[in-house]
Protein backbone atom coordinates (compact mmCIF):
# COMPACT_ATOMS: atom_id res chain seq x y z
CA UNK A 1 0.00 0.00 0.00
CA UNK A 2 2.68 2.65 0.82
CA UNK A 3 4.28 2.10 -2.60
CA UNK A 4 1.19 3.30 -4.49
CA UNK A 5 0.39 6.86 -5.42
CA UNK A 6 -2.74 8.53 -3.97
CA UNK A 7 -5.41 7.31 -3.75
CA UNK A 8 -3.49 4.28 -2.43
CA UNK A 9 -6.34 1.89 -1.80
CA UNK A 10 -7.94 2.52 -5.21
CA UNK A 11 -4.67 2.03 -7.11
CA UNK A 12 -3.93 -1.10 -5.08
CA UNK A 13 -7.36 -2.51 -5.87
CA UNK A 14 -6.92 -1.85 -9.60
CA UNK A 15 -3.48 -3.47 -9.59
CA UNK A 16 -4.71 -6.51 -7.68
CA UNK A 17 -7.68 -6.89 -10.02
CA UNK A 18 -5.39 -6.93 -13.05
CA UNK A 19 -3.07 -9.44 -11.38
CA UNK A 20 -5.96 -11.76 -10.53
CA UNK A 21 -7.37 -11.49 -14.06
CA UNK A 22 -4.00 -12.25 -15.66
CA UNK A 23 -3.45 -15.19 -13.31
CA UNK A 24 -6.84 -16.73 -14.14
CA UNK A 25 -6.36 -16.20 -17.88
CA UNK A 26 -2.86 -17.70 -17.93
CA UNK A 27 -3.78 -20.65 -15.71
CA UNK A 28 -6.91 -21.46 -17.71
CA UNK A 29 -5.04 -21.06 -21.01
CA UNK A 30 -2.27 -23.44 -19.95
CA UNK A 31 -4.85 -26.04 -18.86
CA UNK A 32 -6.72 -25.80 -22.17
CA UNK A 33 -3.54 -26.06 -24.28
CA UNK A 34 -2.27 -28.97 -22.17
CA UNK A 35 -5.61 -30.77 -22.60
CA UNK A 36 -5.59 -30.28 -26.37
CA UNK A 37 -1.96 -31.35 -26.66
CA UNK A 38 -2.42 -34.41 -24.46
CA UNK A 39 0.26 -33.34 -21.99
CA UNK A 40 0.09 -35.03 -18.58
CA UNK A 41 2.03 -34.24 -15.39
CA UNK A 42 5.42 -35.93 -15.02
CA UNK A 43 7.81 -36.14 -12.09
CA UNK A 44 10.84 -35.28 -14.23
CA UNK A 45 9.44 -32.28 -16.13
CA UNK A 46 6.82 -29.61 -15.54
CA UNK A 47 3.81 -29.23 -17.82
CA UNK A 48 4.94 -25.77 -18.90
CA UNK A 49 8.30 -27.18 -19.93
CA UNK A 50 6.59 -29.99 -21.84
CA UNK A 51 4.38 -27.52 -23.73
CA UNK A 52 7.30 -25.26 -24.59
CA UNK A 53 9.38 -28.22 -25.72
CA UNK A 54 6.46 -29.54 -27.83
CA UNK A 55 5.77 -26.27 -29.67
CA UNK A 56 9.24 -24.64 -29.83
CA UNK A 57 11.66 -27.55 -29.62
CA UNK A 58 15.02 -26.99 -27.95
CA UNK A 59 15.68 -23.58 -29.48
CA UNK A 60 16.16 -20.17 -27.87
CA UNK A 61 12.41 -19.66 -27.34
CA UNK A 62 12.29 -22.75 -25.13
CA UNK A 63 15.30 -21.50 -23.18
CA UNK A 64 13.66 -18.07 -22.79
CA UNK A 65 10.48 -19.63 -21.39
CA UNK A 66 12.45 -21.68 -18.88
CA UNK A 67 14.51 -18.67 -17.72
CA UNK A 68 11.38 -16.51 -17.46
CA UNK A 69 9.64 -19.20 -15.39
CA UNK A 70 12.64 -19.43 -13.05
CA UNK A 71 12.69 -15.63 -12.68
CA UNK A 72 9.00 -15.58 -11.75
CA UNK A 73 9.55 -18.29 -9.14
CA UNK A 74 12.56 -16.42 -7.77
CA UNK A 75 10.50 -13.25 -7.51
CA UNK A 76 7.75 -15.18 -5.75
CA UNK A 77 10.24 -16.61 -3.26
CA UNK A 78 11.62 -13.13 -2.60
CA UNK A 79 8.23 -11.96 -1.31
CA UNK A 80 8.97 -13.85 1.91
CA UNK A 81 12.01 -11.63 2.49
CA UNK A 82 9.89 -8.56 1.83
CA UNK A 83 7.00 -9.42 4.14
CA UNK A 84 8.21 -11.81 6.85
CA UNK A 85 10.62 -9.27 8.45
CA UNK A 86 7.80 -6.72 8.29
CA UNK A 87 5.45 -9.14 10.06
CA UNK A 88 8.05 -9.66 12.80
CA UNK A 89 8.40 -5.87 13.03
CA UNK A 90 4.66 -5.48 13.57
CA UNK A 91 4.62 -8.33 16.09
CA UNK A 92 7.51 -6.75 18.01
CA UNK A 93 5.67 -3.43 18.00
CA UNK A 94 2.68 -5.18 19.59
CA UNK A 95 4.92 -6.99 22.12
CA UNK A 96 4.39 -10.35 20.41
CA UNK A 97 8.06 -10.77 19.42
CA UNK A 98 11.41 -9.61 20.84
CA UNK A 99 12.02 -5.88 20.57
CA UNK A 100 15.22 -6.49 18.62
CA UNK A 101 13.08 -7.02 15.50
CA UNK A 102 12.15 -3.32 15.65
CA UNK A 103 15.66 -2.30 14.67
CA UNK A 104 16.48 -1.52 11.05
CA UNK A 105 19.92 -2.36 9.73
CA UNK A 106 22.39 -0.17 7.86
CA UNK A 107 20.73 -1.13 4.57
CA UNK A 108 17.33 0.07 5.83
CA UNK A 109 15.98 -3.46 6.18
CA UNK A 110 14.87 -5.51 9.16
CA UNK A 111 18.10 -7.50 9.20
CA UNK A 112 17.17 -9.58 12.25
CA UNK A 113 14.02 -10.86 10.54
CA UNK A 114 15.94 -11.66 7.35
CA UNK A 115 18.52 -13.60 9.37
CA UNK A 116 15.84 -15.63 11.17
CA UNK A 117 14.08 -16.41 7.89
CA UNK A 118 17.32 -17.46 6.15
CA UNK A 119 18.46 -19.73 8.98
CA UNK A 120 15.03 -21.33 9.39
CA UNK A 121 14.66 -21.93 5.64
CA UNK A 122 18.13 -23.46 5.41
CA UNK A 123 17.44 -25.80 8.35
CA UNK A 124 14.13 -26.97 6.85
CA UNK A 125 15.70 -27.47 3.42
CA UNK A 126 18.56 -29.53 4.83
CA UNK A 127 16.28 -31.51 7.16
CA UNK A 128 14.04 -32.58 4.24
CA UNK A 129 16.92 -32.93 1.76
CA UNK A 130 15.19 -30.52 -0.62
CA UNK A 131 12.50 -33.10 -1.41
CA UNK A 132 9.65 -31.25 -3.11
CA UNK A 133 7.09 -33.94 -2.26
CA UNK A 134 7.81 -33.41 1.43
CA UNK A 135 8.15 -29.61 1.30
CA UNK A 136 4.90 -29.01 -0.59
CA UNK A 137 2.65 -30.12 2.32
CA UNK A 138 4.46 -27.64 4.56
CA UNK A 139 3.77 -24.91 2.03
CA UNK A 140 0.12 -25.90 1.54
CA UNK A 141 -0.68 -25.95 5.26
CA UNK A 142 0.97 -22.59 5.84
CA UNK A 143 -0.70 -20.96 2.84
CA UNK A 144 -4.23 -22.09 3.65
CA UNK A 145 -3.81 -21.16 7.31
CA UNK A 146 -2.64 -17.69 6.27
CA UNK A 147 -5.64 -17.32 3.94
CA UNK A 148 -8.00 -18.46 6.70
CA UNK A 149 -6.61 -16.02 9.24
CA UNK A 150 -6.57 -13.19 6.71
CA UNK A 151 -10.20 -13.69 5.68
CA UNK A 152 -11.28 -14.15 9.30
CA UNK A 153 -9.61 -10.88 10.18
CA UNK A 154 -11.50 -9.17 7.36
CA UNK A 155 -14.75 -10.62 8.71
CA UNK A 156 -14.02 -9.06 12.09
CA UNK A 157 -13.12 -5.80 10.35
CA UNK A 158 -16.41 -5.72 8.40
CA UNK A 159 -18.44 -6.33 11.55
CA UNK A 160 -16.66 -3.54 13.42
CA UNK A 161 -17.07 -1.02 10.59
CA UNK A 162 -20.68 -1.43 9.62
CA UNK A 163 -20.90 2.22 8.65
CA UNK A 164 -18.90 1.56 5.47
CA UNK A 165 -20.84 1.23 2.19
CA UNK A 166 -21.64 -2.30 0.96
CA UNK A 167 -20.20 -3.87 4.08
CA UNK A 168 -22.70 -6.73 3.97
CA UNK A 169 -21.61 -7.83 0.51
CA UNK A 170 -17.95 -7.69 1.55
CA UNK A 171 -18.81 -9.62 4.71
CA UNK A 172 -20.36 -12.41 2.64
CA UNK A 173 -17.29 -12.67 0.38
CA UNK A 174 -14.85 -12.66 3.31
CA UNK A 175 -16.88 -15.21 5.25
CA UNK A 176 -17.02 -17.49 2.21
CA UNK A 177 -13.26 -17.14 1.75
CA UNK A 178 -12.57 -17.90 5.42
CA UNK A 179 -14.77 -21.01 5.37
CA UNK A 180 -13.31 -22.40 2.13
CA UNK A 181 -9.72 -21.68 3.20
CA UNK A 182 -10.38 -23.26 6.60
CA UNK A 183 -11.76 -26.40 4.96
CA UNK A 184 -8.72 -26.67 2.70
CA UNK A 185 -6.42 -26.16 5.70
CA UNK A 186 -8.07 -29.03 7.58
CA UNK A 187 -8.00 -31.31 4.52
CA UNK A 188 -4.32 -30.58 3.81
CA UNK A 189 -3.37 -30.97 7.46
CA UNK A 190 -5.13 -34.34 7.82
CA UNK A 191 -4.31 -35.97 4.48
CA UNK A 192 -0.69 -34.76 4.34
CA UNK A 193 0.05 -34.97 8.06
CA UNK A 194 2.50 -37.87 7.79
CA UNK A 195 4.02 -36.50 4.57
CA UNK A 196 5.44 -33.43 6.34
CA UNK A 197 2.45 -31.30 7.23
CA UNK A 198 3.04 -32.14 10.91
CA UNK A 199 6.13 -29.92 10.84
CA UNK A 200 4.09 -26.85 9.86
CA UNK A 201 1.41 -27.60 12.45
CA UNK A 202 3.97 -28.00 15.24
CA UNK A 203 5.91 -24.90 14.16
CA UNK A 204 2.74 -22.82 14.02
CA UNK A 205 1.78 -24.01 17.50
CA UNK A 206 5.25 -23.16 18.83
CA UNK A 207 5.14 -19.72 17.25
CA UNK A 208 1.76 -18.98 18.84
CA UNK A 209 2.97 -20.26 22.22
CA UNK A 210 6.17 -18.17 22.01
CA UNK A 211 4.24 -15.05 20.99
CA UNK A 212 1.91 -15.44 23.97
CA UNK A 213 4.83 -15.97 26.35
CA UNK A 214 6.67 -12.93 25.00
CA UNK A 215 3.53 -10.82 25.26
CA UNK A 216 3.10 -11.97 28.85
CA UNK A 217 6.71 -11.13 29.65
CA UNK A 218 6.46 -7.61 28.24
CA UNK A 219 3.15 -7.14 30.04
CA UNK A 220 4.76 -8.06 33.36
CA UNK A 221 7.70 -5.78 32.64
CA UNK A 222 5.38 -2.90 31.77
CA UNK A 223 3.41 -3.45 34.96
CA UNK A 224 6.52 -3.54 37.12
CA UNK A 225 8.03 -0.47 35.44
CA UNK A 226 4.82 1.57 35.48
CA UNK A 227 5.43 4.92 37.10
CA UNK A 228 3.52 5.46 40.34
CA UNK A 229 2.37 8.92 41.47
CA UNK A 230 4.76 9.00 44.42
CA UNK A 231 7.69 8.16 42.12
CA UNK A 232 6.96 10.85 39.54
CA UNK A 233 8.66 13.61 41.53
CA UNK A 234 12.35 14.37 41.35
CA UNK A 235 14.15 13.39 44.59
CA UNK A 236 15.59 16.26 46.56
CA UNK A 237 19.30 16.75 45.97
CA UNK A 238 21.85 19.43 46.54
CA UNK A 239 22.16 22.14 43.93
CA UNK A 240 23.85 21.01 40.77
CA UNK A 241 26.95 23.13 40.14
CA UNK A 242 27.74 24.44 36.69
CA UNK A 243 30.75 23.03 34.83
CA UNK A 244 33.94 24.82 35.79
CA UNK A 245 37.18 25.27 33.82
CA UNK A 246 39.84 22.71 34.61
CA UNK A 247 43.48 23.10 35.49
CA UNK A 248 45.83 21.77 32.88
CA UNK A 249 46.48 22.65 29.27
CA UNK A 250 45.00 25.85 27.94
CA UNK A 251 41.83 25.81 25.90
CA UNK A 252 40.87 28.07 23.05
CA UNK A 253 39.18 30.49 25.48
CA UNK A 254 42.20 30.70 27.77
CA UNK A 255 40.80 28.27 30.34
CA UNK A 256 42.70 25.28 31.61
CA UNK A 257 41.45 21.91 30.49
CA UNK A 258 42.40 18.39 31.33
CA UNK A 259 42.52 15.90 28.50
CA UNK A 260 44.82 14.34 25.95
CA UNK A 261 48.05 16.26 25.37
CA UNK A 262 49.66 16.75 21.99
CA UNK A 263 51.68 13.61 22.57
CA UNK A 264 48.44 11.65 23.00
CA UNK A 265 48.90 10.94 26.72
CA UNK A 266 46.36 11.91 29.35
CA UNK A 267 47.31 14.75 31.68
CA UNK A 268 47.53 14.06 35.41
CA UNK A 269 44.23 14.35 37.25
CA UNK A 270 43.18 14.46 40.88
CA UNK A 271 39.66 14.54 42.34
CA UNK A 272 39.73 18.32 42.64
CA UNK A 273 40.47 18.73 38.93
CA UNK A 274 37.64 16.57 37.59
CA UNK A 275 34.49 18.28 36.37
CA UNK A 276 31.91 15.57 35.73
CA UNK A 277 28.86 15.62 33.46
CA UNK A 278 26.39 12.76 33.65
CA UNK A 279 24.29 11.72 30.65
CA UNK A 280 21.22 9.55 31.26
CA UNK A 281 19.80 7.83 28.15
CA UNK A 282 16.04 7.53 28.68
CA UNK A 283 13.55 5.52 26.63
CA UNK A 284 10.27 6.11 28.42
CA UNK A 285 8.92 7.82 31.52
CA UNK A 286 8.93 4.80 33.82
CA UNK A 287 10.50 3.62 37.06
CA UNK A 288 13.76 2.72 35.36
CA UNK A 289 14.11 6.26 34.04
CA UNK A 290 13.23 7.83 37.40
CA UNK A 291 15.78 5.74 39.28
CA UNK A 292 18.48 6.46 36.75
CA UNK A 293 17.78 10.19 36.96
CA UNK A 294 17.73 10.01 40.76
CA UNK A 295 21.09 8.25 40.77
CA UNK A 296 22.61 10.81 38.42
CA UNK A 297 21.22 13.73 40.43
CA UNK A 298 22.59 12.22 43.64
CA UNK A 299 26.13 12.60 42.29
CA UNK A 300 25.84 16.37 42.76
CA UNK A 301 27.24 17.08 39.27
CA UNK A 302 25.63 18.52 36.14
CA UNK A 303 23.25 16.01 34.56
CA UNK A 304 20.89 15.91 31.59
CA UNK A 305 18.72 13.29 29.90
CA UNK A 306 19.12 12.07 26.33
CA UNK A 307 16.24 10.52 24.38
CA UNK A 308 16.45 8.90 20.93
CA UNK A 309 13.19 8.87 18.97
CA UNK A 310 12.42 7.12 15.66
CA UNK A 311 10.22 9.96 14.37
CA UNK A 312 9.68 13.65 14.92
CA UNK A 313 6.16 12.99 16.19
CA UNK A 314 7.50 10.58 18.79
CA UNK A 315 10.11 13.16 19.83
CA UNK A 316 7.44 15.83 20.30
CA UNK A 317 5.28 13.39 22.26
CA UNK A 318 8.16 12.56 24.61
CA UNK A 319 8.90 16.27 25.09
CA UNK A 320 5.27 16.70 26.10
CA UNK A 321 5.64 13.93 28.68
CA UNK A 322 8.85 15.53 29.95
CA UNK A 323 7.19 18.89 30.37
CA UNK A 324 4.25 17.29 32.15
CA UNK A 325 6.74 15.68 34.53
CA UNK A 326 7.99 19.13 35.47
CA UNK A 327 11.13 19.88 33.45
CA UNK A 328 13.34 19.07 36.42
CA UNK A 329 16.36 18.40 34.20
CA UNK A 330 17.52 19.41 30.72
CA UNK A 331 16.49 17.07 27.91
CA UNK A 332 18.15 16.49 24.56
CA UNK A 333 16.24 14.56 21.87
CA UNK A 334 17.87 12.89 18.86
CA UNK A 335 15.68 11.78 15.95
CA UNK A 336 16.95 8.48 14.51
CA UNK A 337 14.61 7.57 11.62
CA UNK A 338 16.15 4.10 11.20
CA UNK A 339 15.65 3.19 14.88
CA UNK A 340 19.39 3.01 15.49
CA UNK A 341 20.35 3.58 19.11
CA UNK A 342 24.05 2.94 19.66
CA UNK A 343 25.46 4.93 16.72
CA UNK A 344 23.51 8.17 17.45
CA UNK A 345 24.36 7.91 21.15
CA UNK A 346 28.08 7.37 20.51
CA UNK A 347 28.09 10.13 17.89
CA UNK A 348 26.48 12.57 20.32
CA UNK A 349 28.88 11.75 23.15
CA UNK A 350 31.86 12.07 20.84
CA UNK A 351 30.62 15.45 19.62
CA UNK A 352 30.07 16.64 23.18
CA UNK A 353 33.55 15.48 24.10
CA UNK A 354 35.01 17.50 21.24
CA UNK A 355 32.96 20.51 22.23
CA UNK A 356 33.80 20.38 25.96
CA UNK A 357 37.10 18.59 26.40
CA UNK A 358 37.33 19.89 30.00
CA UNK A 359 34.47 17.61 31.09
CA UNK A 360 34.60 14.00 32.17
CA UNK A 361 31.47 12.42 30.75
CA UNK A 362 29.66 9.61 32.52
CA UNK A 363 26.74 7.66 31.02
CA UNK A 364 24.28 6.26 33.59
CA UNK A 365 22.24 3.42 32.08
CA UNK A 366 19.47 1.62 34.02
CA UNK A 367 19.64 -2.16 34.03
CA UNK A 368 16.53 -4.29 34.52
CA UNK A 369 17.13 -7.51 36.48
CA UNK A 370 14.38 -10.07 35.96
CA UNK A 371 15.61 -13.25 37.66
CA UNK A 372 17.80 -14.38 40.54
CA UNK A 373 19.48 -17.61 41.56
CA UNK A 374 18.09 -19.34 44.62
CA UNK A 375 20.99 -19.94 47.04
CA UNK A 376 22.01 -23.57 47.35
CA UNK A 377 19.93 -24.85 44.43
CA UNK A 378 21.29 -23.07 41.38
CA UNK A 379 17.78 -22.76 39.99
CA UNK A 380 16.55 -19.54 38.42
CA UNK A 381 13.51 -18.33 40.33
CA UNK A 382 11.29 -15.51 39.07
CA UNK A 383 10.94 -12.37 41.13
CA UNK A 384 9.54 -8.88 40.62
CA UNK A 385 11.51 -6.82 38.15
CA UNK A 386 14.37 -4.93 39.78
CA UNK A 387 16.29 -1.95 38.44
CA UNK A 388 20.00 -1.47 38.87
CA UNK A 389 21.64 1.78 37.83
CA UNK A 390 25.29 2.60 37.48
CA UNK A 391 27.85 4.38 35.32
CA UNK A 392 28.21 2.56 32.04
CA UNK A 393 30.97 4.37 30.15
CA UNK A 394 33.10 7.48 30.10
CA UNK A 395 33.68 9.87 27.26
CA UNK A 396 37.17 8.59 26.55
CA UNK A 397 35.96 4.98 26.26
CA UNK A 398 33.14 5.95 23.91
CA UNK A 399 35.25 8.34 21.87
CA UNK A 400 37.69 5.54 21.18
CA UNK A 401 35.10 4.04 18.82
CA UNK A 402 36.03 6.69 16.28
CA UNK A 403 32.57 8.08 15.50
CA UNK A 404 32.46 11.33 13.60
CA UNK A 405 31.18 14.33 15.58
CA UNK A 406 27.84 15.75 14.62
CA UNK A 407 26.02 19.02 15.25
CA UNK A 408 24.98 19.91 18.76
CA UNK A 409 22.70 22.60 20.18
CA UNK A 410 24.29 25.33 22.31
CA UNK A 411 25.76 23.87 25.47
CA UNK A 412 24.96 23.78 28.33
CA UNK A 413 21.18 23.79 27.85
CA UNK A 414 19.13 25.61 30.51
CA UNK A 415 17.31 23.55 33.12
CA UNK A 416 14.00 22.33 31.81
CA UNK A 417 14.94 22.76 28.14
CA UNK A 418 13.89 20.27 25.52
CA UNK A 419 16.06 20.37 22.40
CA UNK A 420 15.36 18.25 19.33
C-alpha positions, -999 to +999 in steps of 0.1 A: +000+000+000+027+026+008+043+021-026+012+033-045+004+069-054-027+085-040-054+073-037-035+043-024-063+019-018-079+025-052-047+020-071-039-011-051-074-025-059-069-018-096-035-035-096-047-065-077-077-069-100-054-069-131-031-094-114-060-118-105-074-115-141-040-123-157-035-152-133-068-167-141-064-162-179-029-177-179-038-207-157-069-215-177-050-211-210-023-234-199-048-260-189-067-258-222-035-261-243-023-290-222-056-308-226-056-303-264-020-313-267-024-344-245+003-333-220+001-350-186+020-342-154+054-359-150+078-361-121+108-353-142+094-323-161+068-296-155+038-292-178+049-258-189+083-272-199+066-300-218+044-275-237+073-253-246+094-282-257+065-295-278+058-263-297+092-246-298+117-275-296+150-270-279+157-236-295+162-202-279+124-197-273+123-228-251+153-215-232+137-181-228+105-196-214+125-217-189+145-187-177+114-165-175+096-192-154+126-194-131+127-156-127+090-156-117+095-183-091+126-164-078+105-132-075+077-152-058+102-166-033+116-131-026+082-120-013+090-138+019+120-116+025+099-086+018+070-094+041+082-118+069+106-093+085+078-067+083+055-091+101+081-097+128+084-059+130+047-055+136+046-083+161+075-068+180+057-034+180+027-052+196+049-070+221+044-104+204+081-108+194+114-096+208+120-059+206+152-065+186+131-070+155+122-033+157+157-023+147+165-015+111+199-024+097+224-002+079+207-011+046+173+001+058+160-035+062+149-055+092+181-075+092+172-096+122+140-109+105+159-117+074+185-136+094+158-156+112+141-164+079+173-175+062+185-197+090+150-213+094+147-219+056+181-235+054+174-258+083+141-270+069+157-275+034+186-295+048+163-315+072+140-326+042+169-329+018+152-305-006+125-331-014+097-312-031+071-339-023+078-334+014+081-296+013+049-290-006+026-301+023+045-276+046+038-249+020+001-259+015-007-260+053+010-226+058-007-210+028-042-221+036-038-212+073-026-177+063-056-173+039-080-185+067-066-160+092-066-132+067-102-137+057-113-141+093-096-109+102-115-092+074-148-106+087-140-091+121-131-058+104-164-057+084-184-063+115-167-035+134-171-010+106-207-014+096-209+022+086-189+016+055-208+012+022-216-023+010-202-039+041-227-067+040-216-078+005-180-077+015-188-096+047-204-124+026-173-127+004-149-127+033-169-152+052-170-175+022-133-171+017-126-179+054-148-210+054-133-224+021-097-217+032-104-233+066-118-264+050-087-267+027-064-262+057-081-290+076-080-313+045-043-306+038-034-310+075-051-343+078-043-360+045-007-348+043+001-350+081+025-379+078+040-365+046+054-334+063+024-313+072+030-321+109+061-299+108+041-269+099+014-276+124+040-280+152+059-249+142+027-228+140+018-240+175+053-232+188+051-197+173+018-190+188+030-203+222+062-182+220+042-150+210+019-154+240+048-160+264+067-129+250+035-108+253+031-120+288+067-111+296+065-076+282+031-071+300+048-081+334+077-058+326+054-029+318+034-035+350+065-035+371+080-005+354+048+016+355+054+049+371+035+055+403+024+089+415+048+090+444+077+082+421+070+108+395+087+136+415+124+144+413+142+134+446+156+163+466+193+168+460+219+194+465+222+221+439+238+210+408+269+231+401+277+244+367+308+230+348+339+248+358+372+253+338+398+227+346+435+231+355+458+218+329+465+227+293+450+259+279+418+258+259+409+281+231+392+305+255+422+307+278+408+283+303+427+253+316+414+219+305+424+184+313+425+159+285+448+143+260+480+163+254+497+167+220+517+136+226+484+116+230+489+109+267+464+119+293+473+147+317+475+141+354+442+144+372+432+145+409+397+145+423+397+183+426+405+187+389+376+166+376+345+183+364+319+156+357+289+156+335+264+128+337+243+117+306+212+096+313+198+078+282+160+075+287+136+055+266+103+061+284+089+078+315+089+048+338+105+036+371+138+027+354+141+063+340+132+078+374+158+057+393+185+065+367+178+102+370+177+100+408+211+082+408+226+108+384+212+137+404+226+122+436+261+126+423+258+164+428+272+171+393+256+185+361+233+160+346+209+159+316+187+133+299+191+121+263+162+105+244+165+089+209+132+089+190+124+071+157+102+100+144+097+137+149+062+130+162+075+106+188+101+132+198+074+158+203+053+134+223+082+126+246+089+163+251+053+167+261+056+139+287+088+155+299+072+189+304+043+173+322+067+157+345+080+191+355+111+199+334+133+191+364+164+184+342+175+194+307+165+171+279+181+165+246+162+146+219+179+129+189+157+118+159+170+085+145+146+076+116+161+041+112+156+032+149+194+030+155+204+036+191+240+029+197+255+049+167+235+082+174+244+079+211+281+074+205+281+101+179+265+126+203+289+118+232+319+121+208+306+154+196+301+166+232+335+155+241+350+175+212+330+205+222+338+204+260+371+186+264+373+199+300+345+176+311+346+140+322+315+124+307+297+096+325+267+077+310+243+063+336+222+034+321+195+016+340+196-022+340+165-043+345+171-075+365+144-101+360+156-133+377+178-144+405+195-176+416+181-193+446+210-199+470+220-236+473+199-248+444+213-231+414+178-228+400+165-195+384+135-183+403+113-155+391+109-124+411+095-089+406+115-068+382+144-049+398+163-020+384+200-015+389+216+018+378+253+026+375+278+044+353+282+026+320+310+044+301+331+075+301+337+099+273+372+086+266+360+050+263+331+059+239+352+083+219+377+055+212+351+040+188+360+067+163+326+081+155+325+113+136+312+143+156+278+158+146+260+190+152+250+199+188+227+226+202+243+253+223+258+239+255+250+238+283+212+238+279+191+256+305+173+236+331+140+223+318+149+228+281+139+203+255+161+204+224+154+183+193 
